[in-house]
Amino acid sequence: MDKNNKEIFSNRIKQIRQLMEDANIDAYLIPMSDPHGSEMLDAHYHEISFVTGFTGSAGDVLLTKDEGFLWTDSRYFLQAAEQLPPEIQLMKLGYEDTELYDSLIHRYNKIGLIKTLAVDMGVYTTTAFLAVSNISDSANSSDSSSNCDSTLEIKDYNFVDKTWENRPPVKSNPIIDLDIKISGESTDSKLLRVQEEMKKHGADHYFVSALDDVAWFFNKRGSDFDDSPLFYAYALISNSGAKLYTLRDGTYSGVYEDLRSLNPNAKLIIDPATTPCRVLEYVRHIAKVIEIPSPIESLKAVKNEVELEGMSRAHLHDGLALTRFVHYLKTKYKPSEKVCRESELSEILTRFRKDSPEYRGHSFEPILGFGENGAVVHYSFMHGKNSEVIGGSLLLADTGGQYQTGTTDVTRTIGIGVTTKEMSRAYTAVLKGHLALARTRFAKDEPGASLDKIPKAEMEKFGFSYGHGTGHGVGHMLNVHEGPISISPRGNLPLAAGNVVSNEPGVYLEGKFGIRIENLIEVCSDSSADELFFRDLTLCPYDTNLIDKDMLNECELKQISDYHLRVYNELHEFSEKECPQILGDTNFWNWFKELADA
């Protein structure tokens, strides 16, 4: 980011500090969140981006009178270092010597630097609040403040809203019903299953705050977000039924009235990870609150047969588009004749996806990073350099689509022009880690954290490592990141048959290149052996030109060969049935067949 742009954010920080001084506030915390604890935010809630220029999807900002901090994880270290203005210090999560913001706040509180802390309680989740307050039953006063201890006072303020002119409005687009032929289960059936979960906790009601939980339960989808088919809404599920509260008049009409009418002895479930403090403080004076992780989240993560069939179908559409894109890069893209920028190549891939009548849009902002840009884990050409793809290096393409029957997320690293032995060695090491996880069979009680070690151990043999988790859950026509399961150091839950997760090890060499290979995989059950195993959903070949076969054993060579043959056969059969116009592209299929037979 150039100096002039950074000055814009420096001025915004100065404005906010003046408002803080006027309100007698020592520190202002800006969480990356919305009223539903969403990970992917609509433009209206990108407050951190507005204030600091940082466009990553994870982070928290703390402004004091004289200092500023941004906490984010390893995916965004390079990006944040480039985007942040000088007033903001990057705090690298995952390092032992990095002080977390709650610790810093309490340390500053003890020495008198922070006596009053402001945060927007309408977007600050209960879980995050407790990390700062350390008191679960903090009571708000009439002015919405919370006395968390003898010296630290937390107040409900939003200074960004006072400085953000022409702020994008919160969307409220039409909502559609999902046919049971796509969802595989009626809302009535889901209601019975959720009510069974409520009974386990002795609950009478369940306040649903996460948007994907709401959409899944009611078999509805929306378009309030660019990349996820979600809509703004809350839900209240009771023993007698369920009610949906959508954002139609600028407020969640009726939700507070219905909460206020609850029996004082009623027990109400909320998920503290997605419920904002303002809602919790409202209901805890009305009913008996049970704070537990979302019961719906675990149910939603186990896809039914119809959903899994839909995910497979979406990957046929997506695999055909992505393989055609790889073919284009390998046979038609000539940088010596016409150089494309990363954004132009992204548009070409999107055009291939749009050839499918079932394509509905991106599942996240496309990541296409060439050369050193690929080393930025979640690089964005929209906010980054948008470099020319000139050849002689690697293009990391992490993209995904929302389709009529499912969600995709895939990464392929593709050699452009003449590549080096260093690149092949790193690529093959990543591929070995990817293959190791894909062929793993494991016990039903094995947590995701154990599986995370498998590809990392394989890559460590060659001196490579990566800081992020290996896999995340993926929703069915919902969020591309879905809990509660993951294959990561934080993955303390076991996987179950019907889960869909990613398999995406990587290598990131700052200033050189980045490599990531990602497939979505379905967790399957082998009843005869009482074990679980993975089935690849993603259908797109690896870059065979980058593979150093001397680094692979016979098992791995066969695994690659079997996968490529399967990809070719399934995509060819699919084209015969549904894509005759693509079947006529003999150049593509001849190239593809030669690759599959190699």
C-alpha positions in Angstrom: 0.0 0.0 0.0 1.4 3.4 -1.0 2.2 6.2 1.5 -0.8 8.3 0.4 -3.3 5.5 1.1 -1.8 4.8 4.5 -2.2 8.5 5.4 -6.0 8.1 4.9 -6.0 5.4 7.6 -3.7 7.5 9.8 -6.3 10.3 9.6 -9.2 8.0 10.5 -7.3 6.7 13.5 -6.7 10.3 14.6 -10.4 11.0 14.3 -11.4 8.0 16.4 -8.8 9.0 19.1 -10.4 12.4 19.3 -13.8 10.8 19.8 -12.3 8.6 22.5 -10.9 11.6 24.3 -14.2 13.4 24.1 -15.9 10.4 25.6 -13.2 9.9 28.3 -12.3 6.4 26.8 -8.8 5.1 27.2 -8.9 2.2 24.7 -11.2 1.1 21.9 -11.4 -2.5 20.8 -12.6 -3.2 17.3 -13.5 -6.9 16.8 -13.8 -8.5 13.3 -17.4 -9.6 13.8 -21.1 -8.8 13.1 -24.2 -9.4 15.2 -24.0 -13.1 14.4 -20.3 -13.8 15.1 -19.8 -14.4 11.4 -16.3 -15.1 10.0 -16.9 -13.8 6.6 -18.3 -10.2 6.9 -20.5 -8.1 4.6 -19.0 -4.7 3.6 -21.1 -2.9 6.3 -19.2 -4.7 9.1 -15.6 -4.4 7.7 -14.7 -1.8 10.4 -11.1 -2.9 10.7 -10.6 -2.5 7.0 -12.1 1.0 7.1 -9.9 2.1 10.1 -6.6 0.4 9.3 -6.6 -0.7 5.6 -6.1 -4.4 6.6 -8.4 -6.5 4.4 -7.8 -10.0 5.9 -10.7 -12.0 7.3 -9.3 -12.5 10.8 -8.1 -10.0 13.4 -8.8 -7.7 16.2 -7.7 -4.1 16.7 -7.0 -2.2 19.9 -6.5 1.6 19.9 -5.2 3.4 22.9 -4.4 7.1 23.2 -0.9 6.6 21.9 -0.7 3.0 20.5 -2.5 0.7 18.1 -2.4 -3.0 17.7 -3.7 -5.6 15.2 -3.8 -9.3 16.2 -4.0 -11.8 13.4 -2.7 -15.3 12.5 0.1 -16.5 10.2 -2.1 -16.5 7.1 -2.0 -12.7 7.2 1.4 -11.7 8.5 2.8 -10.6 5.2 -0.4 -9.0 4.1 -0.8 -7.0 7.3 2.8 -5.9 7.3 2.2 -4.4 3.8 -1.2 -2.9 4.5 -1.1 -1.4 8.0 -0.3 2.3 8.7 2.5 3.1 11.0 0.1 3.7 13.9 -0.8 0.0 14.1 1.7 -2.6 15.4 1.3 -6.1 14.0 0.8 -8.7 16.8 1.6 -12.2 15.4 -0.7 -14.8 16.9 0.8 -18.3 17.4 4.1 -17.0 18.8 4.8 -17.6 22.5 6.1 -14.1 23.0 3.0 -12.4 21.4 0.8 -11.0 24.2 -2.9 -11.5 23.6 -5.1 -8.5 23.7 -7.0 -9.5 26.8 -3.6 -9.9 28.6 -2.4 -6.5 27.3 -5.6 -4.8 28.4 -5.3 -6.1 31.9 -1.6 -5.3 32.1 -2.4 -1.7 31.0 -5.3 -1.6 33.4 -3.0 -2.5 36.3 -0.6 0.3 35.5 -3.4 2.8 35.0 -3.2 3.2 31.2 -6.6 1.6 30.5 -9.3 2.3 33.0 -12.1 2.6 30.4 -12.5 0.3 27.4 -15.0 0.8 24.6 -16.4 -1.9 22.3 -19.5 -2.3 20.3 -21.5 -4.9 22.3 -23.8 -5.4 19.3 -21.1 -7.3 17.5 -18.8 -8.4 20.3 -19.5 -12.0 21.2 -20.0 -13.3 24.7 -17.0 -15.6 24.4 -14.7 -12.8 23.4 -16.1 -10.5 26.1 -15.4 -13.0 28.9 -11.8 -13.2 27.8 -11.5 -9.5 28.6 -13.7 -9.2 31.6 -13.0 -12.6 33.2 -16.3 -12.2 35.0 -19.2 -14.2 33.5 -22.0 -12.4 35.3 -20.9 -8.8 34.6 -24.0 -6.6 34.9 -24.6 -3.7 32.6 -25.8 -0.4 34.1 -28.4 1.7 32.5 -25.8 3.4 30.3 -24.8 -0.1 28.9 -21.5 -0.2 30.8 -20.1 -3.2 32.6 -17.9 -3.0 35.7 -15.7 -6.0 35.1 -13.4 -5.4 38.1 -12.5 -2.6 40.5 -10.7 -0.5 37.9 -11.6 -1.7 34.4 -14.9 -0.3 33.0 -16.2 -1.7 29.7 -18.6 0.6 27.8 -20.8 0.0 24.8 -19.6 2.4 22.1 -19.1 2.4 18.3 -16.8 5.2 17.2 -16.3 3.8 13.7 -20.0 4.5 13.0 -19.5 8.1 13.8 -16.6 8.5 11.4 -17.7 6.3 8.5 -19.4 8.5 5.9 -21.3 6.7 3.2 -21.1 3.4 5.1 -22.5 0.5 3.0 -26.0 -0.4 4.3 -26.8 -3.8 5.8 -28.4 -5.8 3.0 -31.8 -7.4 3.2 -32.2 -9.3 -0.1 -35.0 -11.8 -1.0 -34.9 -15.2 0.6 -35.5 -18.4 -1.2 -36.7 -21.8 0.0 -34.5 -24.8 -0.6 -36.2 -27.8 -2.2 -36.0 -31.0 -0.1 -34.5 -32.6 -3.2 -31.5 -30.5 -2.4 -31.6 -30.3 1.4 -32.5 -33.9 1.9 -34.4 -33.2 5.2 -37.4 -31.1 6.0 -37.4 -28.4 8.7 -40.0 -30.4 10.7 -37.5 -33.3 10.8 -34.7 -31.0 11.8 -36.9 -29.4 14.5 -37.4 -32.8 16.2 -33.6 -33.5 16.1 -32.8 -30.0 17.6 -35.5 -30.5 20.3 -33.8 -33.7 21.3 -30.6 -31.9 21.7 -32.4 -29.2 23.8 -33.8 -31.9 26.1 -30.3 -33.2 26.8 -29.7 -29.8 28.5 -33.1 -29.4 30.0 -33.8 -26.3 27.8 -37.1 -24.9 26.9 -35.9 -22.5 24.2 -32.9 -22.1 21.9 -31.8 -18.7 20.5 -30.1 -19.3 17.2 -27.6 -16.5 16.2 -25.2 -18.0 13.6 -26.5 -17.2 10.1 -25.6 -20.6 8.6 -27.3 -22.4 11.4 -30.5 -20.4 10.7 -30.3 -21.0 7.0 -29.7 -24.7 7.4 -32.5 -25.2 9.9 -35.2 -23.4 7.9 -33.9 -24.8 4.5 -33.6 -21.3 3.2 -30.9 -19.4 1.4 -30.3 -15.7 0.7 -27.9 -13.3 -1.0 -27.0 -10.7 1.7 -23.3 -11.8 1.4 -21.2 -11.8 -1.7 -19.8 -15.3 -1.3 -22.2 -17.2 1.0 -25.9 -17.7 0.3 -26.9 -16.4 3.7 -29.4 -13.8 5.0 -29.5 -11.7 8.2 -31.8 -13.4 10.7 -32.2 -14.8 14.2 -34.3 -17.8 15.2 -36.0 -18.9 18.4 -36.6 -22.6 18.7 -38.9 -23.8 21.5 -40.6 -27.1 22.5 -43.7 -26.0 20.6 -42.0 -24.9 17.4 -39.6 -22.4 15.7 -39.8 -18.8 14.6 -37.6 -16.9 12.2 -36.8 -13.2 12.6 -35.4 -11.6 9.4 -34.0 -8.1 8.9 -36.8 -6.6 6.9 -37.4 -3.2 8.5 -33.8 -2.5 9.6 -34.3 -4.5 12.8 -34.9 -8.1 13.7 -38.6 -7.4 14.1 -40.2 -9.1 17.0 -37.2 -11.0 18.4 -36.8 -8.8 21.6 -40.5 -8.8 22.2 -40.7 -12.6 22.1 -37.6 -13.0 24.3 -39.1 -10.5 26.8 -42.3 -12.7 27.0 -40.4 -15.9 28.1 -41.3 -17.4 31.4 -38.8 -16.3 34.1 -38.2 -20.0 34.9 -37.6 -20.9 31.3 -34.1 -22.2 30.3 -32.7 -20.7 27.1 -29.7 -22.0 25.2 -27.4 -19.5 23.5 -24.1 -20.1 21.8 -21.6 -17.7 23.4 -19.3 -17.9 20.4 -21.9 -16.3 18.1 -24.3 -14.4 20.3 -23.4 -10.7 20.9 -23.1 -9.4 24.4 -26.0 -7.0 24.0 -28.4 -10.0 23.4 -27.0 -12.0 26.3 -27.3 -9.1 28.7 -30.9 -8.6 27.6 -32.0 -12.2 28.0 -30.1 -13.1 31.2 -32.4 -10.8 33.1 -35.5 -12.6 31.6 -34.7 -16.3 31.6 -32.2 -18.8 32.8 -29.4 -18.9 30.2 -27.5 -22.0 29.2 -24.3 -21.1 27.4 -23.1 -24.1 25.2 -21.8 -24.5 21.7 -24.4 -24.4 19.0 -26.4 -27.7 18.9 -27.2 -27.1 15.3 -23.6 -26.7 14.3 -22.7 -30.3 15.0 -25.9 -31.6 13.3 -25.2 -29.5 10.3 -21.6 -30.7 9.9 -22.8 -34.3 9.3 -24.2 -34.2 5.8 -27.0 -36.5 4.7 -26.9 -38.6 1.6 -28.7 -36.0 -0.5 -26.4 -33.3 0.6 -23.3 -35.5 -0.1 -24.6 -36.3 -3.6 -25.1 -32.6 -4.1 -21.6 -31.8 -3.0 -20.3 -34.5 -5.5 -22.3 -33.0 -8.3 -21.1 -29.5 -7.5 -17.5 -30.8 -7.7 -18.2 -32.3 -11.2 -19.2 -28.9 -12.4 -16.3 -27.2 -10.6 -13.7 -29.9 -11.6 -14.5 -29.4 -15.2 -14.1 -25.7 -15.0 -10.9 -25.8 -13.1 -9.3 -28.5 -15.3 -10.2 -26.4 -18.4 -8.5 -23.5 -16.7 -5.3 -25.6 -16.0 -5.4 -26.7 -19.7 -5.7 -23.0 -20.7 -2.6 -22.1 -18.6 -0.6 -25.0 -19.9 -1.4 -24.8 -23.6 -2.9 -21.5 -24.5 -1.5 -18.9 -22.2 1.5 -17.3 -23.8 3.1 -14.5 -21.7 5.5 -13.7 -24.5 2.5 -12.7 -26.7 0.0 -11.3 -24.1 0.7 -11.0 -20.4 -2.3 -11.2 -18.1 -2.5 -9.9 -14.5 -3.7 -12.1 -11.7 -7.2 -10.5 -11.8 -7.5 -11.3 -15.5 -6.7 -14.9 -15.0 -9.3 -15.0 -12.2 -11.9 -13.7 -14.6 -11.0 -16.4 -17.1 -11.5 -19.1 -14.4 -14.8 -17.5 -13.4 -15.9 -17.6 -17.1 -15.2 -21.4 -17.1 -17.3 -21.8 -14.0 -20.1 -19.7 -15.4 -20.4 -22.2 -18.3 -22.3 -24.4 -15.7 -26.0 -23.5 -15.4 -25.8 -24.4 -11.7 -23.0 -22.0 -10.8 -24.2 -19.3 -8.4 -21.0 -17.4 -7.6 -17.8 -17.4 -5.6 -17.7 -19.2 -2.3 -15.0 -16.8 -1.2 -12.9 -14.0 -2.7 -10.6 -15.7 -5.2 -6.9 -16.0 -4.3 -4.6 -16.0 -7.3 -1.0 -15.2 -6.3 1.9 -15.4 -8.7 5.5 -15.7 -7.6 6.2 -14.1 -4.3 2.5 -13.1 -3.9 1.7 -16.8 -3.5 3.7 -16.8 -0.3 1.0 -14.6 1.3 -1.4 -17.3 2.5 -4.6 -15.3 1.9 -3.3 -13.0 -0.8 -5.8 -10.8 -2.5 -5.1 -9.3 -5.9 -8.0 -6.9 -5.3 -6.1 -5.4 -2.4 -2.6 -6.4 -3.3 -0.2 -5.9 -6.2 -2.3 -7.6 -8.9 1.0 -8.7 -10.6 1.6 -9.7 -14.2 1.9 -13.4 -14.6 5.0 -13.4 -16.8 6.2 -17.0 -16.4 9.2 -18.6 -14.7 7.4 -19.1 -11.4 4.3 -20.6 -9.7 0.7 -19.5 -9.7 -1.2 -20.4 -6.5 -5.0 -20.4 -7.3 -7.2 -20.9 -4.3 -10.8 -20.5 -5.4 -14.3 -22.0 -4.9 -17.8 -21.8 -6.1 -21.3 -21.9 -4.8 -23.5 -24.2 -6.9 -27.1 -25.1 -6.9 -26.3 -28.3 -5.0 -23.2 -27.6 -3.0 -20.1 -25.6 -2.1 -16.5 -26.1 -3.4 -13.0 -24.9 -2.3 -10.0 -26.0 -4.2 -6.3 -24.9 -4.5 -4.0 -25.8 -7.3 -0.5 -24.5 -7.7 0.5 -24.3 -11.4 3.9 -23.8 -13.0 4.0 -21.0 -15.5 6.8 -21.3 -18.0 10.2 -22.7 -16.9 10.3 -23.6 -13.2 13.2 -24.6 -11.0 14.3 -27.7 -9.1 13.6 -25.8 -5.8 10.0 -25.3 -6.9 9.6 -29.0 -7.8 11.1 -30.2 -4.6 8.8 -28.0 -2.5 5.8 -28.9 -4.6 6.5 -32.6 -4.3 6.9 -32.3 -0.5 3.6 -30.6 -0.2 2.0 -33.2 -2.5 3.4 -36.0 -0.3 1.8 -34.4 2.7 -1.5 -34.0 0.9 -1.4 -37.7 -0.3 -0.5 -39.0 3.2 -3.6 -37.5 4.7 -5.8 -38.5 1.8 -5.0 -42.2 2.2 -5.2 -42.2 6.0 -7.5 -44.6 7.8 -8.3 -43.7 11.4 -10.4 -44.5 14.4 -13.7 -43.0 15.0 -12.6 -41.2 18.2 -9.4 -39.7 16.7 -9.4 -35.9 17.0 -8.6 -33.6 14.1 -5.5 -32.4 15.9 -4.0 -35.9 15.5 -4.7 -36.0 11.7 -3.1 -32.5 11.4 0.2 -34.0 12.3 0.2 -36.5 9.4 1.0 -34.2 6.5 3.2 -32.0 8.6 5.3 -34.9 9.7 5.7 -36.0 6.0 6.8 -32.6 4.9 9.2 -32.1 7.8 11.3 -34.9 6.4 12.2 -32.5 3.6 12.6 -29.4 5.8 9.3 -27.8 5.0 6.5 -26.7 7.4 3.4 -24.4 7.4 1.7 -22.5 10.2 -1.9 -22.9 9.4 -4.2 -25.9 10.0 -4.5 -28.6 7.4 -8.2 -28.6 7.0 -11.5 -26.9 7.9 -15.1 -28.0 7.6 -17.2 -26.9 4.6 -20.9 -26.3 4.5 -23.5 -27.5 2.0 -24.5 -24.4 0.0 -23.4 -22.5 3.0 -20.1 -21.2 4.4 -16.9 -22.4 3.0 -15.5 -22.5 6.5 -17.8 -24.5 8.8 -17.4 -25.8 12.4 -17.1 -27.4 14.8 -14.6 -29.9 13.3 -11.2 -29.1 11.8 -7.9 -30.8 11.0 -5.7 -28.4 12.9 -3.9 -28.1 16.2 -7.1 -26.8 17.7 -9.2 -29.7 16.3 -10.1 -31.4 19.6 -13.2 -33.0 18.2 -13.3 -36.3 16.3 -14.4 -36.4 12.7 -17.6 -38.3 11.7 -18.9 -40.0 8.6 -20.7 -37.4 6.5 -18.3 -34.5 7.4 -16.7 -32.6 4.5 -13.3 -31.1 5.2 -10.4 -29.7 3.3 -6.9 -31.2 2.9 -4.6 -28.3 2.2 -0.9 -28.4 3.2 1.3 -25.7 1.9 4.8 -24.1 1.8 5.3 -20.4 1.8 8.8 -19.0 1.0 8.7 -15.2 1.5 10.0 -13.3 -1.4 10.0 -16.4 -3.7 6.8 -18.4 -4.1 3.9 -20.2 -2.4 2.5 -23.7 -2.8 -0.7 -25.1 -1.6 -2.6 -28.2 -2.8 -6.2 -28.5 -1.6 -8.9 -31.0 -2.1 -12.2 -31.2 -0.3 -12.6 -34.7 1.2 -15.6 -36.6 2.5 -15.3 -38.6 5.7 -16.5 -42.2 5.0 -17.1 -45.1 7.3 -15.8 -48.6 6.9 -18.2 -50.6 9.0 -16.3 -53.9 8.6 -13.1 -52.4 10.1 -14.8 -49.9 12.4 -12.7 -47.2 10.8 -13.1 -43.9 8.9 -11.3 -42.9 5.7 -11.4 -40.1 3.2 -12.9 -39.8 -0.3 -11.7 -37.0 -2.6 -14.6 -34.8 -3.7 -12.4 -32.4 -5.7 -11.7 -33.4 -9.3 -8.8 -31.7 -10.8 -5.3 -33.0 -11.8 -2.1 -32.0 -10.0 0.6 -30.3 -12.0 2.7 -33.3 -13.2 5.4 -31.0 -14.6 6.2 -30.0 -11.0 6.4 -33.5 -9.5 9.8 -34.9 -8.7 9.1 -38.6 -9.1 12.4 -39.5 -7.4 10.8 -38.2 -4.1 7.8 -40.5 -4.4 7.4 -44.1 -3.5 5.4 -46.7 -5.5 2.3 -46.2 -3.3 2.3 -42.5 -3.9 2.9 -42.9 -7.7 -0.1 -45.3 -7.9 -2.2 -42.9 -5.7 -1.6 -40.1 -8.2 -2.2 -42.3 -11.2 -5.4 -43.7 -9.8 -6.7 -40.2 -8.9 -5.9 -38.7 -12.3 -7.6 -41.6 -14.1 -10.7 -41.2 -11.8 -10.8 -37.5 -12.5 -10.6 -38.0 -16.2 -13.3 -40.8 -16.3 -15.8 -39.0 -14.1 -15.4 -35.6 -15.8 -15.6 -37.2 -19.3 -18.7 -39.2 -18.3 -20.3 -36.1 -16.9 -19.6 -34.1 -20.0 -21.1 -36.9 -22.2 -24.3 -36.6 -20.2 -24.6 -32.9 -19.5 -22.0 -30.8 -21.2 -21.9 -31.8 -24.9 -20.5 -28.4 -25.9 -17.4 -29.1 -23.8 -17.2 -32.7 -25.0 -16.5 -31.3 -28.5 -13.3 -29.6 -27.4 -10.9 -32.3 -28.7 -7.7 -30.4 -27.8 -8.8 -30.3 -24.2 -9.7 -34.0 -24.0 -6.6 -35.2 -25.8 -4.4 -33.2 -23.4 -6.4 -34.5 -20.4 -6.2 -38.1 -21.6 -2.5 -37.9 -22.1 -2.1 -36.5 -18.6 -4.3 -39.2 -17.1 -2.4 -42.0 -18.8 1.0 -40.8 -17.8 
